[in-house]
Amino acid sequence: MLSGEALRWALDAVADGSEVVSAAGLRQGANPWLLRFEPAGRLEAAVLRLGDPADPEHRRRFGTEVAALRLAGRHRLPAARLIAADLDGSSAGALAILTTVLPGHSRIPRVASAERLRRLGATAAALGSVPLRPGAELPLRTRSIADVDFAARRHAQGSTALLDAAQERLEQLAEPVGPTVFVHGDLWHGNTLWSGDRLTGLVDWDCAGAGPPGVDLGGARFDAALNFGLPAAEQVLHGWQQATGRRAHRFAYWDLVAACCTLADMAYIVPVVHDQGRTDLDAETLGGRRDAFLEAALAG
């Protein structure tokens, strides 16, 4: 529920004398919240994300998101502007982050143009152009959604021969070395906003940190393959290489890393992609595309 205390905190942060006239839940009718103000003063709308101050995981994620938004703002990356944050819940009655509203939407089309896919790759490249050393708020990330141990979950819930082979191969290989950069850490279409084929912003920065640029490149390629089929991943790579002006080395390694951030049964991800408009995708289709991506990475 959205409390009056949180709304008052948001209004104090906006500080232009306006009132909240509507609050719409952006994820299944709930948190985060799109607030609309009248009379429209400094802002017409803002996004309010709330969390539980008693939950250490929430506190960690909110701290990371705020640090990432600040860094993205300094480097003019496609992210919302941070208006205010309450990272201990003392003012808003909850952990709270208030940001500007980005244009566009995150619904995933059934067919993606080459331009769209290349822009996704170019966005991964833009993040990778920001050097960053790991720190407390933006820690080292060596894979997407780094706080979930997918290998351990597969061990407990069941795996497949192909996933086991991929995991074993990763454990045999040395991780590519190089300087760490700013990574989003969960770069998939559901965390992107678009206006036509123009990428207008990235959202949900709570998995961000410092890591190899391959983390986001592999994540974006894998997402493209899941949503649009294996050839789509090559367009993402093309966009990344075009933006950086160099060839990507050992990207097959990062493809393996990305695809291993899944469970054997892809049914767990179906509600998420359906919520983004891809009701045509089912667990069997997603599993088949994941496996084709894995096989190509192992061959590479």
C-alpha positions in Angstrom: 0.0 0.0 0.0 1.1 3.6 -0.7 1.1 5.4 2.6 0.2 9.0 3.3 3.6 9.5 4.9 5.4 8.4 1.7 3.2 10.7 -0.4 4.0 13.7 1.9 7.7 12.9 1.6 7.5 12.9 -2.2 5.6 16.2 -2.2 8.2 17.7 0.2 10.9 16.5 -2.2 9.2 18.1 -5.2 8.6 21.3 -3.1 6.6 23.3 -5.6 3.2 23.5 -3.9 1.5 20.9 -6.0 -0.6 17.9 -4.8 -0.7 14.3 -5.9 -3.8 13.7 -7.9 -3.2 10.1 -8.9 -0.9 7.2 -8.0 -0.8 4.3 -10.4 1.1 1.1 -9.7 3.6 0.3 -12.5 4.1 -3.4 -11.7 0.9 -5.4 -11.5 -0.9 -2.4 -10.0 1.6 -1.8 -7.2 5.1 -0.6 -6.4 6.8 1.4 -8.0 4.2 4.2 -8.3 3.7 6.8 -11.0 2.6 9.9 -9.2 0.9 12.8 -11.1 0.9 16.3 -9.7 -1.5 19.3 -10.1 -1.0 22.0 -10.6 1.9 21.0 -12.7 4.8 23.0 -11.4 8.4 21.9 -11.5 7.2 18.4 -12.4 4.1 16.9 -13.9 4.9 13.4 -12.7 7.5 11.3 -10.9 8.2 7.7 -10.1 8.2 6.6 -6.4 9.8 3.3 -5.5 9.4 2.0 -1.9 11.1 -0.7 0.1 11.2 -2.2 3.6 13.8 -0.6 5.8 13.9 -3.7 8.1 15.0 -5.9 5.1 18.8 -5.8 4.6 18.4 -6.9 1.0 16.1 -4.0 0.3 18.5 -1.6 1.9 21.4 -3.0 -0.2 19.4 -2.8 -3.4 18.2 0.7 -2.8 21.7 1.9 -2.0 22.9 0.4 -5.2 20.1 2.0 -7.2 20.8 5.4 -5.9 24.5 5.2 -6.5 23.9 3.9 -10.0 21.4 6.7 -10.9 23.9 9.3 -9.6 26.7 7.8 -11.7 24.5 7.5 -14.8 23.4 11.1 -14.4 27.0 12.3 -14.2 27.9 10.5 -17.4 24.6 11.4 -19.2 23.6 7.8 -19.7 19.9 7.0 -20.5 18.5 6.9 -16.9 15.9 8.9 -14.9 17.2 11.8 -12.9 17.2 11.2 -9.1 15.0 13.7 -7.3 15.4 12.4 -3.7 16.1 9.3 -1.7 15.4 8.1 1.8 17.8 5.2 2.4 16.8 4.5 6.0 13.1 5.2 6.0 13.3 7.9 8.6 11.4 10.5 6.5 9.2 8.6 4.1 8.3 5.8 6.5 9.9 3.4 4.1 12.9 3.2 1.9 12.1 5.6 -0.9 13.5 6.7 -4.2 11.9 9.5 -6.2 12.9 10.0 -9.9 11.8 11.8 -13.0 9.7 10.0 -15.5 11.3 8.8 -18.7 9.4 8.8 -22.0 8.6 5.5 -23.8 7.4 2.1 -22.7 9.0 -1.3 -22.0 6.5 -3.6 -23.9 8.5 -6.0 -26.0 7.5 -6.2 -29.7 7.1 -9.6 -31.4 9.5 -8.5 -34.1 12.5 -6.3 -33.5 14.2 -4.2 -36.2 17.9 -4.4 -36.7 18.0 -0.8 -35.6 16.4 -1.6 -32.3 18.8 -4.4 -31.6 21.8 -2.5 -32.5 20.8 0.4 -30.2 20.6 -2.2 -27.4 24.1 -3.2 -28.1 25.2 0.5 -28.4 23.7 1.1 -25.0 25.7 -1.7 -23.4 28.7 -0.1 -25.0 27.9 3.3 -23.5 27.8 1.8 -20.1 31.1 0.0 -20.7 32.7 3.3 -21.6 32.6 4.4 -18.0 35.5 3.1 -16.0 34.6 2.0 -12.5 36.3 0.3 -9.6 34.1 -1.9 -7.3 32.9 -0.3 -4.1 30.5 -0.8 -1.3 27.4 0.5 -3.2 28.5 -0.6 -6.7 30.2 -3.9 -6.0 32.0 -6.3 -8.4 29.6 -8.0 -10.8 30.8 -10.9 -12.9 27.3 -11.9 -14.2 23.8 -10.7 -14.6 21.5 -10.7 -11.5 24.6 -11.4 -9.4 22.7 -11.9 -6.1 21.0 -15.0 -7.4 23.0 -18.3 -7.4 21.4 -20.0 -10.4 23.9 -22.9 -10.3 22.9 -23.7 -6.7 19.2 -23.5 -7.5 19.7 -25.8 -10.5 21.5 -28.2 -8.2 18.6 -28.2 -5.8 15.7 -28.1 -8.3 17.1 -30.0 -11.3 19.2 -29.2 -14.3 19.8 -30.3 -17.8 22.8 -32.0 -19.5 23.4 -28.9 -21.6 23.3 -26.5 -18.7 25.6 -28.8 -16.7 28.0 -28.9 -19.6 27.9 -25.1 -20.0 28.5 -24.6 -16.2 31.4 -27.1 -16.3 33.0 -25.4 -19.3 32.8 -22.0 -17.5 34.5 -23.5 -14.4 37.3 -24.7 -16.7 37.9 -21.4 -18.4 39.7 -18.4 -17.0 37.6 -15.3 -16.8 38.8 -12.7 -19.3 40.9 -10.1 -17.5 40.7 -6.3 -17.9 39.6 -3.1 -16.3 36.1 -3.0 -14.7 33.5 -0.7 -16.0 30.0 0.4 -15.1 27.5 -2.4 -15.7 23.7 -2.4 -15.4 23.7 -6.0 -14.3 20.2 -6.9 -15.6 20.2 -5.6 -19.2 17.1 -7.1 -20.8 14.2 -5.6 -22.7 11.9 -5.4 -19.6 14.4 -2.9 -18.1 14.5 -0.7 -21.2 12.2 2.0 -22.4 11.5 2.7 -26.1 9.8 5.2 -28.3 9.7 3.4 -31.6 13.2 2.2 -32.2 14.8 4.9 -30.0 15.9 3.7 -26.6 14.8 6.4 -24.2 16.1 4.9 -20.9 17.1 2.1 -18.6 15.3 1.3 -15.4 15.8 -1.0 -12.4 19.5 -0.3 -11.5 19.6 -2.4 -8.3 21.8 -5.0 -9.9 24.3 -2.4 -11.1 28.0 -2.4 -10.2 31.5 -2.6 -11.6 32.4 -5.5 -13.8 33.7 -6.6 -17.2 31.8 -5.1 -20.2 30.9 -8.6 -21.3 28.4 -8.8 -18.5 26.0 -6.4 -20.2 26.9 -7.4 -23.7 26.2 -11.1 -23.0 23.0 -10.2 -21.1 21.7 -8.1 -24.0 22.6 -10.7 -26.6 20.9 -13.5 -24.6 17.8 -11.4 -24.1 17.6 -10.7 -27.8 17.9 -14.4 -28.6 15.2 -15.3 -26.1 12.7 -12.7 -27.4 13.5 -12.8 -31.1 15.6 -15.8 -31.9 19.3 -16.6 -32.2 20.1 -14.3 -35.2 18.9 -11.2 -33.2 22.0 -11.6 -30.9 24.3 -10.9 -33.8 22.6 -7.5 -34.3 23.2 -6.6 -30.7 26.9 -7.5 -31.1 27.0 -5.4 -34.3 25.7 -2.4 -32.4 28.2 -2.9 -29.6 31.1 -3.1 -32.0 29.9 -0.2 -34.1 29.6 2.0 -31.0 33.0 1.0 -29.6 34.9 0.9 -32.9 36.4 -2.4 -32.0 35.7 -6.1 -32.2 34.4 -7.9 -29.1 36.8 -10.5 -27.8 35.7 -13.7 -26.1 32.0 -12.8 -26.3 31.1 -16.5 -26.4 32.4 -16.7 -22.8 30.0 -14.0 -21.7 27.2 -15.6 -23.7 27.7 -18.7 -21.6 27.7 -16.7 -18.4 24.4 -15.0 -19.4 22.6 -18.2 -20.4 23.7 -20.0 -17.2 21.8 -17.3 -15.3 18.7 -19.4 -15.8 16.9 -22.4 -14.3 16.3 -25.6 -16.2 12.6 -25.0 -16.6 12.0 -21.6 -18.2 8.5 -21.5 -16.9 9.6 -19.2 -14.0 10.3 -16.4 -16.5 7.0 -16.7 -18.5 4.9 -14.4 -16.2 7.6 -11.7 -16.5 7.7 -11.7 -20.3 3.9 -12.0 -20.5 3.7 -8.9 -18.3 5.8 -7.1 -21.0 3.4 -8.0 -23.7 5.0 -11.2 -25.1 2.1 -13.6 -24.4 3.2 -15.6 -27.5 6.2 -16.9 -25.6 5.9 -20.1 -23.5 8.4 -22.1 -21.4 9.1 -24.6 -24.3 9.9 -21.8 -26.8 12.1 -19.9 -24.3 13.9 -23.1 -23.3 14.5 -24.0 -26.9 15.9 -20.6 -27.7 18.1 -20.7 -24.5 19.5 -24.0 -25.5 20.2 -22.9 -29.1 22.1 -19.9 -27.6 24.0 -22.2 -25.2 25.0 -24.5 -28.0 26.3 -21.7 -30.2 28.3 -20.3 -27.2 29.8 -23.7 -26.5 30.8 -24.0 -30.1 32.4 -20.6 -30.0 
